[in-house]
Amino acid sequence: MSDHSLISPSMLHRMFECPGSVLASKDIPDKSSPAAERGTLIHGMAEEMLRIGFTDATDLTPEEHQNLMAYCRYVKDHVGPDSVLYIEETVDLNAYVPGMKGSVDALIVGEKELHVIDLKTGTISVSSAENSQLLAYALGAAANFDGFEKEIYVHIWQGGSGDQWRVSLLDLDAFAGKLMTTAEVALKEGAPRNPSDDACRYCKAAPECPALYQQQLAVVGGDFTDLTAPDKLTDEQIATVVLNRSRVEQWMKKVWSHALDRSQRGEPIAGTKVVEGRAIRRWTSEGKAALADALGDDAYEKKLIGVTAADALLGKELVDAMTEKRGSPTLAGLDDKRPALTNAIDDFDEL
């Protein structure tokens, strides 16, 4: 194995669920996305803000800027008089997995406490509790800064608020054992592949994964005599569709994206061709200027700032009094932790 590990803290959740994904993904190039590029931009600005106290935020939306400032305040609020703040600090996990390293967004090391803080910019909610990426950072930081005798906390900052979890020595010991055991399995040819929603979401090998293909085939190729008449399906057939909907849709999007990428690289999929999709009218730079000249203030729309931006300006307690938090009815399996709605129609008759 090379000095650089195929295993990183950010992909541990996937490795733990699907060890075979590690080698399956190793030769597939990374693909960027607008969300990933936006996240990289915001992380860079956060680093600059914490290091030197200011940054050029002209490329951020007002809500993104407010969130960035709130994140920096959150980090600094945890820096005590005896603490040292490290930004984008590399922690070494080579003692557990050869060549493995990780970069912590904000690491605070004090005489009695150690804080690992991770900035998340994605829309999928992430918890700090039992988070494998943060546990890896904490394990590396504790080893690098003699922190096993300190109180260790891991934090997620996302969507305008921080989420904290205290890590015990038992947690770190159990995680270290799991990390070493699973990594050893994952780095061997023929490691098991276990498709799941979480494991496959960011897996580069998902579009060509035979295990995932067989799983989806078993779902969509089930005993459905007439796919055009859902009211004729049995409860068992309906449950199969409902509980696998997101997984099948996610997989189909990955395969579609993979096929389009291949075709655009000059490696078309047999039986398909690339054509121009639906055309959408967009303002040109010259058109925007001409529109503003022609209409003046009428060329612009006003809208309320987002809830997160208002939190930073007014305080979360006041904003909470002006907002409501209510999700629309959705379907889930019986193992879902959310309580069942007693009467979804009555509860949401005003929507």
FISENU-5127 format. One record per residue (C-alpha): y, x negated, z negated; residue number from 1; residue in three letters. Coordinates in Angstrom, 2 decimals, always signed. Layout:
// residues N
atom yy->Y, xx->X, zz->Z, sefi->NUM, titi->ALA
...
// end
This chain:
// residues 351
atom yy->+0.00, xx->+0.00, zz->+0.00, sefi->1, titi->MET
atom yy->+3.58, xx->-1.23, zz->+0.76, sefi->2, titi->SER
atom yy->+6.25, xx->-2.01, zz->-1.82, sefi->3, titi->ASP
atom yy->+7.84, xx->+1.36, zz->-1.02, sefi->4, titi->HIS
atom yy->+5.82, xx->+4.31, zz->-2.29, sefi->5, titi->SER
atom yy->+5.10, xx->+7.38, zz->-0.19, sefi->6, titi->LEU
atom yy->+5.65, xx->+9.36, zz->-3.39, sefi->7, titi->ILE
atom yy->+9.13, xx->+10.17, zz->-4.67, sefi->8, titi->SER
atom yy->+10.32, xx->+12.30, zz->-7.60, sefi->9, titi->PRO
atom yy->+11.75, xx->+14.98, zz->-5.30, sefi->10, titi->SER
atom yy->+8.37, xx->+15.79, zz->-3.75, sefi->11, titi->MET
atom yy->+6.21, xx->+15.73, zz->-6.87, sefi->12, titi->LEU
atom yy->+6.02, xx->+19.51, zz->-7.20, sefi->13, titi->HIS
atom yy->+4.54, xx->+19.65, zz->-3.71, sefi->14, titi->ARG
atom yy->+2.16, xx->+16.76, zz->-4.39, sefi->15, titi->MET
atom yy->+0.87, xx->+18.35, zz->-7.58, sefi->16, titi->PHE
atom yy->+0.08, xx->+21.57, zz->-5.73, sefi->17, titi->GLU
atom yy->-1.12, xx->+19.98, zz->-2.48, sefi->18, titi->CYS
atom yy->-2.15, xx->+16.30, zz->-2.80, sefi->19, titi->PRO
atom yy->-3.12, xx->+16.15, zz->+0.87, sefi->20, titi->GLY
atom yy->+0.47, xx->+16.76, zz->+1.95, sefi->21, titi->SER
atom yy->+1.50, xx->+13.20, zz->+1.04, sefi->22, titi->VAL
atom yy->-0.47, xx->+11.33, zz->+3.72, sefi->23, titi->LEU
atom yy->-0.16, xx->+14.25, zz->+6.15, sefi->24, titi->ALA
atom yy->+3.65, xx->+13.87, zz->+6.10, sefi->25, titi->SER
atom yy->+3.99, xx->+10.09, zz->+6.08, sefi->26, titi->LYS
atom yy->+4.44, xx->+9.57, zz->+9.84, sefi->27, titi->ASP
atom yy->+6.55, xx->+12.66, zz->+10.51, sefi->28, titi->ILE
atom yy->+10.28, xx->+11.85, zz->+10.78, sefi->29, titi->PRO
atom yy->+12.72, xx->+13.62, zz->+8.49, sefi->30, titi->ASP
atom yy->+14.77, xx->+16.41, zz->+10.03, sefi->31, titi->LYS
atom yy->+18.24, xx->+17.17, zz->+8.77, sefi->32, titi->SER
atom yy->+19.80, xx->+20.62, zz->+8.44, sefi->33, titi->SER
atom yy->+23.33, xx->+21.93, zz->+7.87, sefi->34, titi->PRO
atom yy->+22.43, xx->+22.76, zz->+4.25, sefi->35, titi->ALA
atom yy->+21.00, xx->+19.28, zz->+3.64, sefi->36, titi->ALA
atom yy->+24.02, xx->+17.61, zz->+5.22, sefi->37, titi->GLU
atom yy->+26.32, xx->+19.76, zz->+3.11, sefi->38, titi->ARG
atom yy->+24.39, xx->+18.79, zz->+0.01, sefi->39, titi->GLY
atom yy->+24.68, xx->+15.10, zz->+0.86, sefi->40, titi->THR
atom yy->+28.43, xx->+15.49, zz->+1.34, sefi->41, titi->LEU
atom yy->+28.88, xx->+17.22, zz->-2.03, sefi->42, titi->ILE
atom yy->+26.70, xx->+14.66, zz->-3.83, sefi->43, titi->HIS
atom yy->+28.81, xx->+11.85, zz->-2.37, sefi->44, titi->GLY
atom yy->+32.00, xx->+13.51, zz->-3.55, sefi->45, titi->MET
atom yy->+30.54, xx->+14.10, zz->-7.01, sefi->46, titi->ALA
atom yy->+29.62, xx->+10.42, zz->-7.26, sefi->47, titi->GLU
atom yy->+33.12, xx->+9.35, zz->-6.24, sefi->48, titi->GLU
atom yy->+34.72, xx->+11.83, zz->-8.64, sefi->49, titi->MET
atom yy->+32.68, xx->+10.60, zz->-11.59, sefi->50, titi->LEU
atom yy->+33.19, xx->+6.93, zz->-10.73, sefi->51, titi->ARG
atom yy->+36.92, xx->+6.80, zz->-10.01, sefi->52, titi->ILE
atom yy->+38.26, xx->+10.18, zz->-11.11, sefi->53, titi->GLY
atom yy->+39.25, xx->+11.64, zz->-7.73, sefi->54, titi->PHE
atom yy->+37.89, xx->+12.43, zz->-4.27, sefi->55, titi->THR
atom yy->+39.09, xx->+13.85, zz->-0.96, sefi->56, titi->ASP
atom yy->+37.90, xx->+17.45, zz->-1.15, sefi->57, titi->ALA
atom yy->+39.59, xx->+18.72, zz->+2.01, sefi->58, titi->THR
atom yy->+36.20, xx->+19.37, zz->+3.63, sefi->59, titi->ASP
atom yy->+35.08, xx->+21.65, zz->+0.78, sefi->60, titi->LEU
atom yy->+35.60, xx->+25.37, zz->+0.42, sefi->61, titi->THR
atom yy->+37.62, xx->+26.44, zz->-2.66, sefi->62, titi->PRO
atom yy->+34.42, xx->+27.63, zz->-4.33, sefi->63, titi->GLU
atom yy->+32.61, xx->+24.35, zz->-3.60, sefi->64, titi->GLU
atom yy->+35.56, xx->+22.41, zz->-4.97, sefi->65, titi->HIS
atom yy->+35.67, xx->+24.45, zz->-8.18, sefi->66, titi->GLN
atom yy->+31.93, xx->+23.98, zz->-8.61, sefi->67, titi->ASN
atom yy->+32.26, xx->+20.22, zz->-8.06, sefi->68, titi->LEU
atom yy->+34.99, xx->+19.94, zz->-10.69, sefi->69, titi->MET
atom yy->+32.98, xx->+22.04, zz->-13.15, sefi->70, titi->ALA
atom yy->+29.92, xx->+19.82, zz->-12.60, sefi->71, titi->TYR
atom yy->+31.93, xx->+16.67, zz->-13.35, sefi->72, titi->CYS
atom yy->+33.30, xx->+18.27, zz->-16.53, sefi->73, titi->ARG
atom yy->+29.75, xx->+19.23, zz->-17.54, sefi->74, titi->TYR
atom yy->+28.57, xx->+15.65, zz->-17.12, sefi->75, titi->VAL
atom yy->+31.50, xx->+14.16, zz->-19.05, sefi->76, titi->LYS
atom yy->+31.10, xx->+16.70, zz->-21.85, sefi->77, titi->ASP
atom yy->+27.69, xx->+15.13, zz->-22.59, sefi->78, titi->HIS
atom yy->+29.02, xx->+11.57, zz->-22.76, sefi->79, titi->VAL
atom yy->+29.40, xx->+10.68, zz->-26.45, sefi->80, titi->GLY
atom yy->+31.40, xx->+7.82, zz->-27.98, sefi->81, titi->PRO
atom yy->+28.29, xx->+5.62, zz->-28.14, sefi->82, titi->ASP
atom yy->+27.01, xx->+6.58, zz->-24.68, sefi->83, titi->SER
atom yy->+27.08, xx->+4.93, zz->-21.27, sefi->84, titi->VAL
atom yy->+27.27, xx->+7.02, zz->-18.09, sefi->85, titi->LEU
atom yy->+25.32, xx->+5.77, zz->-15.07, sefi->86, titi->TYR
atom yy->+25.97, xx->+7.39, zz->-11.67, sefi->87, titi->ILE
atom yy->+23.25, xx->+7.45, zz->-8.98, sefi->88, titi->GLU
atom yy->+21.19, xx->+5.15, zz->-11.19, sefi->89, titi->GLU
atom yy->+17.86, xx->+3.95, zz->-9.74, sefi->90, titi->THR
atom yy->+14.98, xx->+4.28, zz->-12.20, sefi->91, titi->VAL
atom yy->+11.74, xx->+2.36, zz->-11.69, sefi->92, titi->ASP
atom yy->+8.39, xx->+4.18, zz->-11.93, sefi->93, titi->LEU
atom yy->+6.34, xx->+1.31, zz->-10.59, sefi->94, titi->ASN
atom yy->+4.29, xx->+1.17, zz->-13.81, sefi->95, titi->ALA
atom yy->+2.95, xx->+4.66, zz->-13.01, sefi->96, titi->TYR
atom yy->+2.86, xx->+4.73, zz->-9.20, sefi->97, titi->VAL
atom yy->+3.21, xx->+1.40, zz->-7.33, sefi->98, titi->PRO
atom yy->+6.56, xx->+1.22, zz->-5.56, sefi->99, titi->GLY
atom yy->+7.84, xx->+4.54, zz->-6.85, sefi->100, titi->MET
atom yy->+11.55, xx->+4.82, zz->-7.65, sefi->101, titi->LYS
atom yy->+14.11, xx->+7.55, zz->-8.05, sefi->102, titi->GLY
atom yy->+17.89, xx->+7.94, zz->-8.09, sefi->103, titi->SER
atom yy->+19.41, xx->+10.02, zz->-10.90, sefi->104, titi->VAL
atom yy->+22.67, xx->+11.85, zz->-10.11, sefi->105, titi->ASP
atom yy->+23.97, xx->+11.31, zz->-13.65, sefi->106, titi->ALA
atom yy->+22.19, xx->+9.44, zz->-16.45, sefi->107, titi->LEU
atom yy->+23.70, xx->+9.27, zz->-19.93, sefi->108, titi->ILE
atom yy->+22.21, xx->+6.76, zz->-22.38, sefi->109, titi->VAL
atom yy->+23.31, xx->+6.81, zz->-26.01, sefi->110, titi->GLY
atom yy->+22.00, xx->+5.38, zz->-29.25, sefi->111, titi->GLU
atom yy->+20.06, xx->+8.53, zz->-30.10, sefi->112, titi->LYS
atom yy->+20.07, xx->+10.64, zz->-26.92, sefi->113, titi->GLU
atom yy->+19.23, xx->+10.28, zz->-23.24, sefi->114, titi->LEU
atom yy->+20.41, xx->+12.86, zz->-20.71, sefi->115, titi->HIS
atom yy->+19.20, xx->+13.22, zz->-17.12, sefi->116, titi->VAL
atom yy->+21.46, xx->+15.49, zz->-15.04, sefi->117, titi->ILE
atom yy->+20.57, xx->+16.61, zz->-11.52, sefi->118, titi->ASP
atom yy->+23.06, xx->+18.33, zz->-9.21, sefi->119, titi->LEU
atom yy->+21.55, xx->+21.05, zz->-7.01, sefi->120, titi->LYS
atom yy->+23.46, xx->+22.56, zz->-4.08, sefi->121, titi->THR
atom yy->+20.71, xx->+24.76, zz->-2.59, sefi->122, titi->GLY
atom yy->+20.46, xx->+28.53, zz->-2.89, sefi->123, titi->THR
atom yy->+16.93, xx->+28.60, zz->-4.35, sefi->124, titi->ILE
atom yy->+17.26, xx->+28.72, zz->-8.13, sefi->125, titi->SER
atom yy->+15.74, xx->+25.71, zz->-9.93, sefi->126, titi->VAL
atom yy->+14.91, xx->+25.50, zz->-13.65, sefi->127, titi->SER
atom yy->+15.08, xx->+22.36, zz->-15.76, sefi->128, titi->SER
atom yy->+12.07, xx->+23.37, zz->-17.89, sefi->129, titi->ALA
atom yy->+8.90, xx->+21.47, zz->-16.96, sefi->130, titi->GLU
atom yy->+10.60, xx->+20.33, zz->-13.74, sefi->131, titi->ASN
atom yy->+8.45, xx->+17.54, zz->-12.27, sefi->132, titi->SER
atom yy->+11.37, xx->+15.80, zz->-10.52, sefi->133, titi->GLN
atom yy->+13.39, xx->+15.66, zz->-13.73, sefi->134, titi->LEU
atom yy->+10.38, xx->+14.61, zz->-15.77, sefi->135, titi->LEU
atom yy->+9.89, xx->+11.68, zz->-13.39, sefi->136, titi->ALA
atom yy->+13.54, xx->+10.70, zz->-13.81, sefi->137, titi->TYR
atom yy->+13.22, xx->+11.02, zz->-17.59, sefi->138, titi->ALA
atom yy->+10.04, xx->+8.94, zz->-17.64, sefi->139, titi->LEU
atom yy->+11.63, xx->+6.19, zz->-15.56, sefi->140, titi->GLY
atom yy->+14.88, xx->+6.27, zz->-17.54, sefi->141, titi->ALA
atom yy->+13.04, xx->+6.12, zz->-20.87, sefi->142, titi->ALA
atom yy->+11.02, xx->+3.14, zz->-19.65, sefi->143, titi->ALA
atom yy->+14.04, xx->+1.37, zz->-18.17, sefi->144, titi->ASN
atom yy->+16.40, xx->+1.96, zz->-21.13, sefi->145, titi->PHE
atom yy->+14.00, xx->+1.82, zz->-24.08, sefi->146, titi->ASP
atom yy->+14.47, xx->+5.52, zz->-24.58, sefi->147, titi->GLY
atom yy->+11.11, xx->+6.74, zz->-25.83, sefi->148, titi->PHE
atom yy->+12.46, xx->+6.88, zz->-29.39, sefi->149, titi->GLU
atom yy->+15.54, xx->+8.87, zz->-28.33, sefi->150, titi->LYS
atom yy->+15.98, xx->+12.61, zz->-27.93, sefi->151, titi->GLU
atom yy->+15.56, xx->+13.23, zz->-24.20, sefi->152, titi->ILE
atom yy->+17.20, xx->+16.11, zz->-22.34, sefi->153, titi->TYR
atom yy->+17.00, xx->+17.05, zz->-18.67, sefi->154, titi->VAL
atom yy->+19.62, xx->+19.22, zz->-16.98, sefi->155, titi->HIS
atom yy->+20.02, xx->+21.12, zz->-13.73, sefi->156, titi->ILE
atom yy->+23.54, xx->+21.93, zz->-12.57, sefi->157, titi->TRP
atom yy->+23.48, xx->+24.66, zz->-9.95, sefi->158, titi->GLN
atom yy->+25.67, xx->+27.54, zz->-8.92, sefi->159, titi->GLY
atom yy->+28.40, xx->+26.89, zz->-11.46, sefi->160, titi->GLY
atom yy->+26.33, xx->+26.48, zz->-14.61, sefi->161, titi->SER
atom yy->+24.06, xx->+23.98, zz->-16.35, sefi->162, titi->GLY
atom yy->+20.48, xx->+24.52, zz->-17.51, sefi->163, titi->ASP
atom yy->+19.12, xx->+22.17, zz->-20.20, sefi->164, titi->GLN
atom yy->+15.61, xx->+21.47, zz->-21.52, sefi->165, titi->TRP
atom yy->+14.54, xx->+19.06, zz->-24.26, sefi->166, titi->ARG
atom yy->+11.61, xx->+16.82, zz->-23.32, sefi->167, titi->VAL
atom yy->+9.19, xx->+15.76, zz->-26.05, sefi->168, titi->SER
atom yy->+7.11, xx->+12.57, zz->-26.09, sefi->169, titi->LEU
atom yy->+4.04, xx->+14.76, zz->-25.66, sefi->170, titi->LEU
atom yy->+5.62, xx->+16.24, zz->-22.51, sefi->171, titi->ASP
atom yy->+6.31, xx->+12.77, zz->-21.10, sefi->172, titi->LEU
atom yy->+2.84, xx->+11.48, zz->-21.98, sefi->173, titi->ASP
atom yy->+1.12, xx->+14.46, zz->-20.37, sefi->174, titi->ALA
atom yy->+3.33, xx->+14.17, zz->-17.29, sefi->175, titi->PHE
atom yy->+2.66, xx->+10.43, zz->-16.93, sefi->176, titi->ALA
atom yy->-1.09, xx->+11.04, zz->-16.99, sefi->177, titi->GLY
atom yy->-0.83, xx->+13.84, zz->-14.44, sefi->178, titi->LYS
atom yy->+1.41, xx->+11.71, zz->-12.21, sefi->179, titi->LEU
atom yy->-0.95, xx->+8.73, zz->-12.13, sefi->180, titi->MET
atom yy->-4.10, xx->+10.82, zz->-11.65, sefi->181, titi->THR
atom yy->-2.69, xx->+13.03, zz->-8.88, sefi->182, titi->THR
atom yy->-1.01, xx->+10.12, zz->-7.06, sefi->183, titi->ALA
atom yy->-4.31, xx->+8.26, zz->-6.94, sefi->184, titi->GLU
atom yy->-5.95, xx->+11.30, zz->-5.31, sefi->185, titi->VAL
atom yy->-3.02, xx->+11.94, zz->-2.95, sefi->186, titi->ALA
atom yy->-3.03, xx->+8.41, zz->-1.54, sefi->187, titi->LEU
atom yy->-6.65, xx->+8.61, zz->-0.41, sefi->188, titi->LYS
atom yy->-7.72, xx->+9.93, zz->+2.99, sefi->189, titi->GLU
atom yy->-9.11, xx->+13.42, zz->+2.80, sefi->190, titi->GLY
atom yy->-7.06, xx->+14.50, zz->-0.22, sefi->191, titi->ALA
atom yy->-7.27, xx->+18.27, zz->-0.68, sefi->192, titi->PRO
atom yy->-4.72, xx->+20.52, zz->+0.95, sefi->193, titi->ARG
atom yy->-3.79, xx->+23.65, zz->-0.99, sefi->194, titi->ASN
atom yy->-1.25, xx->+25.77, zz->+0.92, sefi->195, titi->PRO
atom yy->+1.16, xx->+27.85, zz->-1.15, sefi->196, titi->SER
atom yy->+4.70, xx->+29.20, zz->-0.83, sefi->197, titi->ASP
atom yy->+6.20, xx->+26.41, zz->-2.94, sefi->198, titi->ASP
atom yy->+4.04, xx->+23.58, zz->-1.59, sefi->199, titi->ALA
atom yy->+4.67, xx->+24.43, zz->+2.05, sefi->200, titi->CYS
atom yy->+8.39, xx->+25.30, zz->+1.85, sefi->201, titi->ARG
atom yy->+9.66, xx->+21.77, zz->+2.52, sefi->202, titi->TYR
atom yy->+6.49, xx->+20.13, zz->+3.79, sefi->203, titi->CYS
atom yy->+7.00, xx->+18.33, zz->+7.10, sefi->204, titi->LYS
atom yy->+3.30, xx->+18.68, zz->+7.93, sefi->205, titi->ALA
atom yy->+3.23, xx->+22.48, zz->+7.50, sefi->206, titi->ALA
atom yy->+3.56, xx->+23.39, zz->+11.23, sefi->207, titi->PRO
atom yy->+0.44, xx->+21.38, zz->+12.10, sefi->208, titi->GLU
atom yy->-1.53, xx->+21.86, zz->+8.86, sefi->209, titi->CYS
atom yy->-5.06, xx->+23.14, zz->+9.58, sefi->210, titi->PRO
atom yy->-5.47, xx->+24.46, zz->+6.03, sefi->211, titi->ALA
atom yy->-2.27, xx->+26.50, zz->+6.29, sefi->212, titi->LEU
atom yy->-3.26, xx->+27.74, zz->+9.75, sefi->213, titi->TYR
atom yy->-6.62, xx->+28.97, zz->+8.48, sefi->214, titi->GLN
atom yy->-4.94, xx->+30.66, zz->+5.55, sefi->215, titi->GLN
atom yy->-2.46, xx->+32.50, zz->+7.76, sefi->216, titi->GLN
atom yy->-5.21, xx->+33.40, zz->+10.22, sefi->217, titi->LEU
atom yy->-7.19, xx->+34.97, zz->+7.40, sefi->218, titi->ALA
atom yy->-4.17, xx->+37.12, zz->+6.51, sefi->219, titi->VAL
atom yy->-2.97, xx->+38.24, zz->+9.94, sefi->220, titi->VAL
atom yy->-6.49, xx->+38.41, zz->+11.32, sefi->221, titi->GLY
atom yy->-7.71, xx->+40.77, zz->+8.61, sefi->222, titi->GLY
atom yy->-9.38, xx->+44.10, zz->+9.12, sefi->223, titi->ASP
atom yy->-6.44, xx->+45.98, zz->+10.64, sefi->224, titi->PHE
atom yy->-7.54, xx->+48.53, zz->+13.20, sefi->225, titi->THR
atom yy->-4.01, xx->+49.67, zz->+14.13, sefi->226, titi->ASP
atom yy->-1.04, xx->+47.45, zz->+13.29, sefi->227, titi->LEU
atom yy->+1.46, xx->+50.03, zz->+14.61, sefi->228, titi->THR
atom yy->+0.64, xx->+52.66, zz->+11.97, sefi->229, titi->ALA
atom yy->+1.34, xx->+51.35, zz->+8.44, sefi->230, titi->PRO
atom yy->+0.83, xx->+54.83, zz->+6.97, sefi->231, titi->ASP
atom yy->-2.82, xx->+54.65, zz->+8.07, sefi->232, titi->LYS
atom yy->-3.52, xx->+51.44, zz->+6.14, sefi->233, titi->LEU
atom yy->-5.43, xx->+51.39, zz->+2.87, sefi->234, titi->THR
atom yy->-3.73, xx->+50.27, zz->-0.35, sefi->235, titi->ASP
atom yy->-5.71, xx->+47.04, zz->-0.16, sefi->236, titi->GLU
atom yy->-4.48, xx->+46.34, zz->+3.37, sefi->237, titi->GLN
atom yy->-0.87, xx->+47.16, zz->+2.41, sefi->238, titi->ILE
atom yy->-1.06, xx->+44.85, zz->-0.61, sefi->239, titi->ALA
atom yy->-2.36, xx->+42.05, zz->+1.62, sefi->240, titi->THR
atom yy->+0.64, xx->+42.43, zz->+3.91, sefi->241, titi->VAL
atom yy->+3.20, xx->+42.76, zz->+1.08, sefi->242, titi->VAL
atom yy->+1.97, xx->+39.84, zz->-1.01, sefi->243, titi->LEU
atom yy->+1.70, xx->+37.48, zz->+1.96, sefi->244, titi->ASN
atom yy->+4.81, xx->+38.51, zz->+3.89, sefi->245, titi->ARG
atom yy->+7.08, xx->+35.62, zz->+2.83, sefi->246, titi->SER
atom yy->+4.34, xx->+33.03, zz->+3.30, sefi->247, titi->ARG
atom yy->+3.50, xx->+34.20, zz->+6.84, sefi->248, titi->VAL
atom yy->+7.17, xx->+34.48, zz->+7.82, sefi->249, titi->GLU
atom yy->+7.90, xx->+31.01, zz->+6.44, sefi->250, titi->GLN
atom yy->+4.96, xx->+29.52, zz->+8.30, sefi->251, titi->TRP
atom yy->+5.88, xx->+31.22, zz->+11.59, sefi->252, titi->MET
atom yy->+9.45, xx->+29.88, zz->+11.32, sefi->253, titi->LYS
atom yy->+8.14, xx->+26.37, zz->+10.77, sefi->254, titi->LYS
atom yy->+5.81, xx->+26.58, zz->+13.77, sefi->255, titi->VAL
atom yy->+8.63, xx->+28.04, zz->+15.91, sefi->256, titi->TRP
atom yy->+11.02, xx->+25.25, zz->+14.89, sefi->257, titi->SER
atom yy->+8.36, xx->+22.60, zz->+15.50, sefi->258, titi->HIS
atom yy->+7.57, xx->+24.00, zz->+18.97, sefi->259, titi->ALA
atom yy->+11.27, xx->+24.15, zz->+19.93, sefi->260, titi->LEU
atom yy->+11.84, xx->+20.59, zz->+18.70, sefi->261, titi->ASP
atom yy->+8.90, xx->+19.31, zz->+20.71, sefi->262, titi->ARG
atom yy->+10.04, xx->+21.10, zz->+23.85, sefi->263, titi->SER
atom yy->+13.55, xx->+19.71, zz->+23.53, sefi->264, titi->GLN
atom yy->+12.09, xx->+16.21, zz->+23.21, sefi->265, titi->ARG
atom yy->+10.29, xx->+16.70, zz->+26.53, sefi->266, titi->GLY
atom yy->+6.90, xx->+17.59, zz->+25.03, sefi->267, titi->GLU
atom yy->+6.67, xx->+21.33, zz->+25.80, sefi->268, titi->PRO
atom yy->+3.98, xx->+23.55, zz->+24.33, sefi->269, titi->ILE
atom yy->+1.64, xx->+24.78, zz->+27.05, sefi->270, titi->ALA
atom yy->+2.50, xx->+28.33, zz->+28.06, sefi->271, titi->GLY
atom yy->+6.10, xx->+28.18, zz->+26.80, sefi->272, titi->THR
atom yy->+9.51, xx->+27.09, zz->+28.08, sefi->273, titi->LYS
atom yy->+12.98, xx->+26.64, zz->+26.59, sefi->274, titi->VAL
atom yy->+15.62, xx->+29.16, zz->+27.68, sefi->275, titi->VAL
atom yy->+19.16, xx->+29.93, zz->+26.58, sefi->276, titi->GLU
atom yy->+19.23, xx->+32.36, zz->+23.68, sefi->277, titi->GLY
atom yy->+21.67, xx->+35.14, zz->+22.96, sefi->278, titi->ARG
atom yy->+25.25, xx->+34.01, zz->+23.66, sefi->279, titi->ALA
atom yy->+27.81, xx->+34.57, zz->+20.89, sefi->280, titi->ILE
atom yy->+31.55, xx->+34.40, zz->+21.49, sefi->281, titi->ARG
atom yy->+33.32, xx->+31.78, zz->+19.36, sefi->282, titi->ARG
atom yy->+36.94, xx->+30.73, zz->+19.21, sefi->283, titi->TRP
atom yy->+37.78, xx->+27.42, zz->+20.83, sefi->284, titi->THR
atom yy->+40.28, xx->+25.13, zz->+19.11, sefi->285, titi->SER
atom yy->+42.88, xx->+26.09, zz->+21.71, sefi->286, titi->GLU
atom yy->+41.95, xx->+29.75, zz->+21.32, sefi->287, titi->GLY
atom yy->+42.52, xx->+29.66, zz->+17.55, sefi->288, titi->LYS
atom yy->+46.00, xx->+28.23, zz->+18.05, sefi->289, titi->ALA
atom yy->+46.83, xx->+30.78, zz->+20.76, sefi->290, titi->ALA
atom yy->+45.59, xx->+33.65, zz->+18.57, sefi->291, titi->LEU
atom yy->+47.73, xx->+32.50, zz->+15.65, sefi->292, titi->ALA
atom yy->+50.77, xx->+32.25, zz->+17.94, sefi->293, titi->ASP
atom yy->+50.15, xx->+35.73, zz->+19.34, sefi->294, titi->ALA
atom yy->+49.36, xx->+37.58, zz->+16.10, sefi->295, titi->LEU
atom yy->+50.93, xx->+35.51, zz->+13.35, sefi->296, titi->GLY
atom yy->+49.66, xx->+36.54, zz->+9.90, sefi->297, titi->ASP
atom yy->+47.57, xx->+39.32, zz->+11.49, sefi->298, titi->ASP
atom yy->+45.27, xx->+36.62, zz->+12.89, sefi->299, titi->ALA
atom yy->+43.92, xx->+35.95, zz->+9.38, sefi->300, titi->TYR
atom yy->+41.84, xx->+37.98, zz->+6.97, sefi->301, titi->GLU
atom yy->+42.16, xx->+37.86, zz->+3.19, sefi->302, titi->LYS
atom yy->+39.14, xx->+38.02, zz->+0.93, sefi->303, titi->LYS
atom yy->+38.44, xx->+37.66, zz->-2.76, sefi->304, titi->LEU
atom yy->+37.26, xx->+34.30, zz->-4.04, sefi->305, titi->ILE
atom yy->+33.62, xx->+34.01, zz->-5.07, sefi->306, titi->GLY
atom yy->+32.35, xx->+34.69, zz->-8.59, sefi->307, titi->VAL
atom yy->+31.57, xx->+31.01, zz->-9.22, sefi->308, titi->THR
atom yy->+35.08, xx->+29.94, zz->-8.24, sefi->309, titi->ALA
atom yy->+36.51, xx->+32.64, zz->-10.53, sefi->310, titi->ALA
atom yy->+34.34, xx->+31.31, zz->-13.40, sefi->311, titi->ASP
atom yy->+36.10, xx->+27.96, zz->-13.14, sefi->312, titi->ALA
atom yy->+39.57, xx->+29.54, zz->-13.00, sefi->313, titi->LEU
atom yy->+39.24, xx->+32.32, zz->-15.59, sefi->314, titi->LEU
atom yy->+36.18, xx->+31.48, zz->-17.66, sefi->315, titi->GLY
atom yy->+32.68, xx->+32.91, zz->-17.35, sefi->316, titi->LYS
atom yy->+33.09, xx->+35.39, zz->-20.23, sefi->317, titi->GLU
atom yy->+36.07, xx->+37.11, zz->-18.63, sefi->318, titi->LEU
atom yy->+34.47, xx->+37.12, zz->-15.16, sefi->319, titi->VAL
atom yy->+31.24, xx->+38.59, zz->-16.57, sefi->320, titi->ASP
atom yy->+33.28, xx->+41.56, zz->-17.82, sefi->321, titi->ALA
atom yy->+34.47, xx->+42.19, zz->-14.25, sefi->322, titi->MET
atom yy->+31.11, xx->+41.83, zz->-12.51, sefi->323, titi->THR
atom yy->+27.63, xx->+43.29, zz->-12.55, sefi->324, titi->GLU
atom yy->+24.29, xx->+41.65, zz->-11.92, sefi->325, titi->LYS
atom yy->+21.72, xx->+43.98, zz->-10.43, sefi->326, titi->ARG
atom yy->+19.00, xx->+43.21, zz->-7.94, sefi->327, titi->GLY
atom yy->+17.69, xx->+45.63, zz->-5.35, sefi->328, titi->SER
atom yy->+14.09, xx->+46.86, zz->-5.68, sefi->329, titi->PRO
atom yy->+11.51, xx->+44.53, zz->-4.20, sefi->330, titi->THR
atom yy->+7.74, xx->+44.21, zz->-4.29, sefi->331, titi->LEU
atom yy->+5.80, xx->+41.50, zz->-6.16, sefi->332, titi->ALA
atom yy->+2.29, xx->+40.78, zz->-7.36, sefi->333, titi->GLY
atom yy->+1.09, xx->+41.89, zz->-10.79, sefi->334, titi->LEU
atom yy->+1.27, xx->+38.28, zz->-12.00, sefi->335, titi->ASP
atom yy->+5.07, xx->+38.27, zz->-11.51, sefi->336, titi->ASP
atom yy->+6.88, xx->+37.85, zz->-14.85, sefi->337, titi->LYS
atom yy->+9.55, xx->+40.46, zz->-14.11, sefi->338, titi->ARG
atom yy->+9.00, xx->+43.92, zz->-15.68, sefi->339, titi->PRO
atom yy->+8.09, xx->+46.76, zz->-13.35, sefi->340, titi->ALA
atom yy->+10.82, xx->+49.31, zz->-12.62, sefi->341, titi->LEU
atom yy->+9.79, xx->+52.69, zz->-14.01, sefi->342, titi->THR
atom yy->+11.33, xx->+54.68, zz->-11.15, sefi->343, titi->ASN
atom yy->+12.93, xx->+52.57, zz->-8.46, sefi->344, titi->ALA
atom yy->+14.39, xx->+55.56, zz->-6.59, sefi->345, titi->ILE
atom yy->+16.14, xx->+56.99, zz->-9.66, sefi->346, titi->ASP
atom yy->+17.28, xx->+53.60, zz->-10.93, sefi->347, titi->ASP
atom yy->+18.95, xx->+52.72, zz->-7.64, sefi->348, titi->PHE
atom yy->+20.05, xx->+56.15, zz->-6.38, sefi->349, titi->ASP
atom yy->+23.67, xx->+55.03, zz->-6.32, sefi->350, titi->GLU
atom yy->+23.06, xx->+52.08, zz->-3.96, sefi->351, titi->LEU
// end
